Amino acid sequence: MSNFTKTMLGVLSVVACSASSAGSFETWTMDDAKSNRTTLVVSFTGDGATQEAQLDLEVPAGLVLAKAIVKVAGSVCAGVPGNKIRIVPPSGAGEALPSRAIDYCSFSFKSSLSVMAKAKPQFKVTFQECATTTKAEACSYQASDVTN
């Protein structure tokens, strides 16, 4: 193998490694019409490099945060000003966050009958970030509904 070929393979391997995607947040919502409640569960899957992650979601009109439950010690699961909720998995503290889906937060919302009768509420992303030791970028995000 020529030196040029070795050099090009080295460059390509560096480019391939740096093109990895950020971690991924996923939310699951479930509406309970009997109790007029909506539950939102938030999980995060690391990518092998992300050490810090944050997701802020805007709470849809007609829903009021009743309870935020921390499912993994060290996580931040809270309501924040502006009718939003914030999810921050515990810091990797120099280590990558786990590369498997883990439920970090659960939120319970009270809802009005008019909201329950309409389409499922959509939680809008207002901020998302995944950070490694060298860069910060938008995490990926996917929302799913569970029919009750």
NULUM-381620 format. One record per residue (C-alpha): x, y, z; residue in three letters; residue number from 1. Coordinates in nm, 3 decimals, always signed. Each point is the difference from the previous one (the first is absolute). Example, Ala and Ser with C-alpha at 12.3 -4.5 7.8 and 13.67 -1.06 7.14 Angstrom:
BEGIN
> +1.230,-0.450,+0.780,ALA,1;
> +0.137,+0.344,-0.066,SER,2;
***
This chain:
BEGIN
> +0.000,+0.000,+0.000,MET,1;
> +0.143,+0.338,-0.099,SER,2;
> +0.055,+0.284,+0.248,ASN,3;
> -0.267,+0.201,-0.184,PHE,4;
> -0.254,-0.281,+0.046,THR,5;
> +0.089,-0.035,+0.369,LYS,6;
> -0.037,+0.375,+0.048,THR,7;
> -0.338,+0.008,-0.177,MET,8;
> -0.129,-0.293,+0.207,LEU,9;
> +0.109,+0.182,+0.315,GLY,10;
> -0.178,+0.319,-0.107,VAL,11;
> -0.316,-0.191,-0.092,LEU,12;
> -0.006,-0.180,+0.335,SER,13;
> +0.028,+0.333,+0.185,VAL,14;
> -0.282,+0.148,-0.209,VAL,15;
> -0.217,-0.308,+0.059,ALA,16;
> +0.056,+0.019,+0.376,CYS,17;
> -0.079,+0.370,+0.017,SER,18;
> -0.326,-0.044,-0.194,ALA,19;
> -0.170,-0.190,+0.283,SER,20;
> -0.345,+0.120,+0.097,SER,21;
> -0.089,+0.152,+0.334,ALA,22;
> -0.204,-0.178,+0.264,GLY,23;
> -0.375,-0.034,-0.033,SER,24;
> -0.296,+0.103,+0.215,PHE,25;
> -0.331,-0.181,-0.035,GLU,26;
> -0.332,+0.083,+0.163,THR,27;
> -0.308,-0.213,+0.052,TRP,28;
> -0.336,+0.155,+0.083,THR,29;
> -0.310,-0.170,+0.129,MET,30;
> -0.336,+0.168,+0.055,ASP,31;
> -0.244,-0.130,+0.261,ASP,32;
> -0.342,+0.147,-0.078,ALA,33;
> -0.151,-0.141,+0.322,LYS,34;
> +0.231,+0.201,+0.225,SER,35;
> +0.062,+0.288,-0.246,ASN,36;
> +0.375,-0.059,+0.026,ARG,37;
> +0.281,-0.020,-0.251,THR,38;
> +0.322,-0.182,+0.085,THR,39;
> +0.326,+0.073,-0.179,LEU,40;
> +0.303,-0.230,+0.040,VAL,41;
> +0.339,+0.119,-0.126,VAL,42;
> +0.290,-0.230,-0.084,SER,43;
> +0.348,+0.064,-0.134,PHE,44;
> +0.235,-0.226,-0.194,THR,45;
> +0.367,+0.097,-0.008,GLY,46;
> +0.219,-0.029,-0.308,ASP,47;
> +0.321,-0.109,+0.170,GLY,48;
> +0.137,+0.357,+0.019,ALA,49;
> -0.270,+0.229,+0.145,THR,50;
> +0.069,+0.087,+0.364,GLN,51;
> -0.259,+0.273,+0.056,GLU,52;
> -0.349,+0.036,-0.146,ALA,53;
> -0.299,+0.229,+0.044,GLN,54;
> -0.350,+0.014,-0.147,LEU,55;
> -0.255,+0.277,+0.061,ASP,56;
> -0.358,-0.051,-0.113,LEU,57;
> -0.285,+0.249,-0.018,GLU,58;
> -0.309,-0.130,+0.180,VAL,59;
> -0.307,+0.017,-0.227,PRO,60;
> -0.278,+0.243,+0.091,ALA,61;
> -0.259,-0.163,+0.223,GLY,62;
> +0.250,-0.216,+0.189,LEU,63;
> +0.128,+0.091,+0.346,VAL,64;
> +0.301,-0.175,+0.156,LEU,65;
> -0.120,-0.197,+0.304,ALA,66;
> +0.311,-0.204,+0.079,LYS,67;
> +0.355,-0.055,-0.125,ALA,68;
> +0.157,-0.332,+0.094,ILE,69;
> +0.375,-0.065,-0.010,VAL,70;
> +0.048,-0.360,-0.111,LYS,71;
> +0.383,-0.003,+0.016,VAL,72;
> +0.184,+0.169,+0.289,ALA,73;
> +0.184,+0.314,-0.107,GLY,74;
> -0.240,+0.080,-0.286,SER,75;
> -0.173,+0.337,-0.026,VAL,76;
> -0.372,-0.035,-0.072,CYS,77;
> -0.170,+0.333,+0.062,ALA,78;
> -0.246,+0.261,-0.110,GLY,79;
> +0.168,+0.325,-0.105,VAL,80;
> -0.142,+0.350,-0.066,PRO,81;
> -0.186,+0.050,-0.325,GLY,82;
> -0.217,-0.314,+0.034,ASN,83;
> +0.291,-0.231,-0.082,LYS,84;
> +0.157,-0.311,+0.144,ILE,85;
> +0.372,-0.081,+0.013,ARG,86;
> +0.166,-0.340,-0.018,ILE,87;
> +0.370,-0.046,+0.078,VAL,88;
> +0.141,-0.351,+0.046,PRO,89;
> +0.264,-0.022,+0.273,PRO,90;
> +0.339,+0.133,-0.109,SER,91;
> +0.235,-0.251,-0.154,GLY,92;
> +0.277,+0.170,+0.203,ALA,93;
> +0.267,-0.088,-0.252,GLY,94;
> -0.175,-0.319,-0.113,GLU,95;
> -0.244,-0.045,-0.288,ALA,96;
> -0.367,-0.037,+0.095,LEU,97;
> -0.126,-0.359,-0.043,PRO,98;
> -0.052,-0.120,-0.358,SER,99;
> -0.335,-0.159,+0.080,ARG,100;
> -0.340,+0.162,+0.046,ALA,101;
> -0.064,+0.096,+0.362,ILE,102;
> -0.312,+0.170,+0.133,ASP,103;
> +0.126,+0.304,+0.194,TYR,104;
> -0.320,+0.198,+0.069,CYS,105;
> -0.374,-0.039,+0.020,SER,106;
> -0.243,+0.292,+0.005,PHE,107;
> -0.367,+0.001,+0.092,SER,108;
> -0.224,+0.276,-0.133,PHE,109;
> -0.358,+0.094,+0.087,LYS,110;
> -0.202,+0.072,-0.310,SER,111;
> -0.330,+0.161,-0.081,SER,112;
> -0.283,-0.201,-0.156,LEU,113;
> +0.018,+0.214,-0.313,SER,114;
> +0.366,-0.093,-0.049,VAL,115;
> -0.068,-0.370,+0.056,MET,116;
> -0.279,+0.004,-0.260,ALA,117;
> +0.229,+0.151,-0.265,LYS,118;
> +0.313,-0.136,-0.165,ALA,119;
> +0.284,-0.129,+0.213,LYS,120;
> +0.207,+0.281,+0.154,PRO,121;
> +0.333,+0.063,-0.170,GLN,122;
> +0.299,+0.097,+0.211,PHE,123;
> +0.213,+0.242,-0.204,LYS,124;
> +0.380,-0.010,+0.032,VAL,125;
> +0.132,+0.341,+0.106,THR,126;
> +0.359,-0.105,+0.074,PHE,127;
> +0.206,-0.316,-0.048,GLN,128;
> +0.371,-0.051,+0.037,GLU,129;
> +0.247,-0.286,+0.033,CYS,130;
> +0.357,+0.077,+0.103,ALA,131;
> +0.324,-0.193,-0.013,THR,132;
> +0.339,+0.116,+0.124,THR,133;
> +0.061,+0.171,-0.335,THR,134;
> -0.334,+0.120,-0.139,LYS,135;
> -0.367,+0.070,+0.061,ALA,136;
> -0.271,-0.078,-0.254,GLU,137;
> -0.372,-0.062,-0.022,ALA,138;
> -0.111,-0.338,+0.130,CYS,139;
> -0.245,-0.196,-0.208,SER,140;
> -0.360,-0.016,+0.126,TYR,141;
> -0.298,-0.224,-0.063,GLN,142;
> -0.347,+0.015,+0.152,ALA,143;
> -0.235,-0.299,+0.021,SER,144;
> -0.354,-0.044,+0.129,ASP,145;
> -0.135,-0.293,+0.197,VAL,146;
> -0.372,-0.048,-0.048,THR,147;
> -0.198,-0.064,+0.316,ASN,148;
***
